[in-house]
Amino acid sequence: MILTIKTRRVLLFLTAVSILVVSLIPQAPKVLSRVPHIDKLEHFIAYSALAFFLALNLALRLKKKLHFCLAAIAFCIVYGAVIEFLQQYTGRSPELLDLAADMAGSGAGAALATLVNKG
């Protein structure tokens, strides 16, 4: 995958900040969705992107695929857990299923990064 170092860092930063902002803004009244638990899919996708860009950045420093993959997953899980904890102070409620979706997405994103990374 051809992404400059600067592009990798910018994408990681934008993804991390976007997740933080969207997760901590006070939640508007929920509109009933026809798809139950659609927010879990949103968590999965967001954390897949975060882990993907983080793993690509870590691959620049950690040469073993297992190392940068596991480091990205671990960071994303901690990041998700901290955000879930902080949500209680913003009028939102933390959910373990959200964290489970974060974890699954982190694994998928980091695995994808190992497949596309040539460095």
N, C-alpha and C positions, 0 to 999 in steps of 0.2 A: 504494500500500500504506500503510495507516494503522498505523504503529508510532511510538510516541513516541521521542524521542532517547534517553531513559533505557532504554527497552526494547531498542532497537537495541544499545546499549552492553553491557547485561547479557547479551543473547543472544550477542554476539561474545565476551565474556569467558568465558562458560560453555562455549562451543564450543571455544575455544582451549585452555582448561585441561583440558577433557575429553580432547581429542586428545593433549595432552602427557602426561597421567597414564596413559591407556590404552596409549600407545605406549612408555612408559618403564618400566612395571612389569615385573618379571621374568616371563617367559612360563611359564605352566604347561605341562605336557606336552601336545602336540597330540593332539587327538582326530581321528581320520581323518574327513574330511568327504566326503560323496558328491559335493559340488560342488568340482571342482578350482579353485584360485585364488580362492576366495570372499573371501579377505582383500583382494584387489584391489578388489572391489566395495565392501567396507567402507571402504577408503581413499578411493575415488571419492566415496562418499556423505559421509564426514566432511569432506573438503576442499571439496566442493560447498557444504556448509553454512557452513564457515568463510569461504570466498570470498564467498558470498552476504551474510552479515552484515557482513563487512568492507567490501564494496563499498557496502552501504547506509549504513554509517557514513561512509565516504569521500565519498559523494555529498553529504553535508552541507557539505563544505568544497571539494570539487573539482566545479565545475559541468559540465565537459565529460564526457560519458559515457565516452568513450575513456580519459580520464585516470584516472577512479576505477576503471574496469574493469581496466586494465593495472596500476595500482598494487596492486590487490587480488590479482591473479594473481601478480605478482612477489613480494609479501610471502609468499603462501602457498607458493610454490615454495621460497623461502629457508627458511621455517619447516619445511617437510617435509624439506628436505635436512639441516638442523641436527638434527632429531629422528632421522633415519636414521643420521646420524653418531654421535649420542649413544647409540644403541641398543647399540653394541658394548661399552659400559661397563656395561650392565645385564644381560648374559647373553643378549641377543637379537642377531640378525644383521641388519645393514642390507641392503636389497635395492633394486636399481635399478628393478625392476618396481613396487615400492611407490611409489617417487618418481614413476614415470611415471603411475601411477594418481592420485597426488596432483595432478600437473600437469593431467591431463585433468579431474579433478573441480573444480579451481580455475577452469579456463576455463568449465566449465558453470555453476558457481555465480555467477561474476561476470557471465556473459552473462544469466542469469536475473534478477539484480539490476537490470541495465540495462533489462530489459523491464518489471519491476514498479515501478521507481522513477519517481515523477512529479515529483520535486523537482529 
